[in-house]
């Protein structure tokens, strides 16, 4: 297994660790540092919620879906 060593200024540690943490699962087996850092959790937006809620392929809603959306269901 290959090993990569990076020297990063302390002010950039959070940014570099965030990038490494977000890489595709399975690419990196273990990440370790000699300094503590707080892992930043991604913020979920309202756009993510709406796209998960409505997996529709049609451009327009049906009458029933439109009425449901107006009622708030």
C-alpha positions as protocol buffer text, in pm:
chain_id: "A"
residue {
  index: 1
  type: UNK
  ca { x: 0 y: 0 z: 0 }
}
residue {
  index: 2
  type: UNK
  ca { x: 128 y: 347 z: -89 }
}
residue {
  index: 3
  type: UNK
  ca { x: 166 y: 621 z: 169 }
}
residue {
  index: 4
  type: UNK
  ca { x: 144 y: 996 z: 104 }
}
residue {
  index: 5
  type: UNK
  ca { x: 278 y: 1256 z: 346 }
}
residue {
  index: 6
  type: UNK
  ca { x: 165 y: 1618 z: 328 }
}
residue {
  index: 7
  type: UNK
  ca { x: 307 y: 1919 z: 506 }
}
residue {
  index: 8
  type: UNK
  ca { x: 34 y: 2178 z: 552 }
}
residue {
  index: 9
  type: UNK
  ca { x: 35 y: 2509 z: 733 }
}
residue {
  index: 10
  type: UNK
  ca { x: -185 y: 2500 z: 1041 }
}
residue {
  index: 11
  type: UNK
  ca { x: -419 y: 2767 z: 905 }
}
residue {
  index: 12
  type: UNK
  ca { x: -495 y: 2543 z: 604 }
}
residue {
  index: 13
  type: UNK
  ca { x: -533 y: 2218 z: 797 }
}
residue {
  index: 14
  type: UNK
  ca { x: -914 y: 2230 z: 821 }
}
residue {
  index: 15
  type: UNK
  ca { x: -950 y: 2295 z: 449 }
}
residue {
  index: 16
  type: UNK
  ca { x: -715 y: 2015 z: 346 }
}
residue {
  index: 17
  type: UNK
  ca { x: -872 y: 1768 z: 588 }
}
residue {
  index: 18
  type: UNK
  ca { x: -1221 y: 1858 z: 465 }
}
residue {
  index: 19
  type: UNK
  ca { x: -1112 y: 1792 z: 107 }
}
residue {
  index: 20
  type: UNK
  ca { x: -956 y: 1458 z: 202 }
}
residue {
  index: 21
  type: UNK
  ca { x: -1257 y: 1355 z: 411 }
}
residue {
  index: 22
  type: UNK
  ca { x: -1491 y: 1424 z: 119 }
}
residue {
  index: 23
  type: UNK
  ca { x: -1304 y: 1211 z: -132 }
}
residue {
  index: 24
  type: UNK
  ca { x: -1477 y: 904 z: -265 }
}
residue {
  index: 25
  type: UNK
  ca { x: -1522 y: 625 z: -9 }
}
residue {
  index: 26
  type: UNK
  ca { x: -1274 y: 346 z: -55 }
}
residue {
  index: 27
  type: UNK
  ca { x: -996 y: 562 z: -198 }
}
residue {
  index: 28
  type: UNK
  ca { x: -836 y: 642 z: 136 }
}
residue {
  index: 29
  type: UNK
  ca { x: -798 y: 376 z: 401 }
}
residue {
  index: 30
  type: UNK
  ca { x: -687 y: 598 z: 691 }
}
residue {
  index: 31
  type: UNK
  ca { x: -625 y: 968 z: 753 }
}
residue {
  index: 32
  type: UNK
  ca { x: -425 y: 1082 z: 1052 }
}
residue {
  index: 33
  type: UNK
  ca { x: -271 y: 1410 z: 1167 }
}
residue {
  index: 34
  type: UNK
  ca { x: -39 y: 1518 z: 1443 }
}
residue {
  index: 35
  type: UNK
  ca { x: -279 y: 1806 z: 1525 }
}
residue {
  index: 36
  type: UNK
  ca { x: -642 y: 1807 z: 1633 }
}
residue {
  index: 37
  type: UNK
  ca { x: -900 y: 1946 z: 1397 }
}
residue {
  index: 38
  type: UNK
  ca { x: -1277 y: 1962 z: 1409 }
}
residue {
  index: 39
  type: UNK
  ca { x: -1438 y: 1782 z: 1119 }
}
residue {
  index: 40
  type: UNK
  ca { x: -1680 y: 2009 z: 940 }
}
residue {
  index: 41
  type: UNK
  ca { x: -2012 y: 1849 z: 866 }
}
residue {
  index: 42
  type: UNK
  ca { x: -2181 y: 1946 z: 540 }
}
residue {
  index: 43
  type: UNK
  ca { x: -2481 y: 2174 z: 571 }
}
residue {
  index: 44
  type: UNK
  ca { x: -2797 y: 2041 z: 416 }
}
residue {
  index: 45
  type: UNK
  ca { x: -2993 y: 2294 z: 217 }
}
residue {
  index: 46
  type: UNK
  ca { x: -3360 y: 2320 z: 139 }
}
residue {
  index: 47
  type: UNK
  ca { x: -3277 y: 2236 z: -223 }
}
residue {
  index: 48
  type: UNK
  ca { x: -3149 y: 1893 z: -120 }
}
residue {
  index: 49
  type: UNK
  ca { x: -3473 y: 1822 z: 65 }
}
residue {
  index: 50
  type: UNK
  ca { x: -3695 y: 1922 z: -226 }
}
residue {
  index: 51
  type: UNK
  ca { x: -3505 y: 1712 z: -479 }
}
residue {
  index: 52
  type: UNK
  ca { x: -3516 y: 1407 z: -254 }
}
residue {
  index: 53
  type: UNK
  ca { x: -3886 y: 1455 z: -195 }
}
residue {
  index: 54
  type: UNK
  ca { x: -3989 y: 1480 z: -559 }
}
residue {
  index: 55
  type: UNK
  ca { x: -3810 y: 1228 z: -783 }
}
residue {
  index: 56
  type: UNK
  ca { x: -4024 y: 1308 z: -1086 }
}
residue {
  index: 57
  type: UNK
  ca { x: -3936 y: 1280 z: -1450 }
}
residue {
  index: 58
  type: UNK
  ca { x: -4227 y: 1490 z: -1577 }
}
residue {
  index: 59
  type: UNK
  ca { x: -4183 y: 1861 z: -1629 }
}
residue {
  index: 60
  type: UNK
  ca { x: -4532 y: 1941 z: -1498 }
}
residue {
  index: 61
  type: UNK
  ca { x: -4723 y: 1808 z: -1199 }
}
residue {
  index: 62
  type: UNK
  ca { x: -5043 y: 1612 z: -1239 }
}
residue {
  index: 63
  type: UNK
  ca { x: -5366 y: 1770 z: -1110 }
}
residue {
  index: 64
  type: UNK
  ca { x: -5356 y: 1554 z: -798 }
}
residue {
  index: 65
  type: UNK
  ca { x: -4992 y: 1633 z: -720 }
}
residue {
  index: 66
  type: UNK
  ca { x: -5055 y: 2004 z: -773 }
}
residue {
  index: 67
  type: UNK
  ca { x: -5351 y: 2000 z: -533 }
}
residue {
  index: 68
  type: UNK
  ca { x: -5146 y: 1806 z: -275 }
}
residue {
  index: 69
  type: UNK
  ca { x: -4866 y: 2060 z: -304 }
}
residue {
  index: 70
  type: UNK
  ca { x: -5112 y: 2348 z: -256 }
}
residue {
  index: 71
  type: UNK
  ca { x: -5256 y: 2184 z: 57 }
}
residue {
  index: 72
  type: UNK
  ca { x: -4906 y: 2131 z: 195 }
}
residue {
  index: 73
  type: UNK
  ca { x: -4891 y: 1749 z: 198 }
}
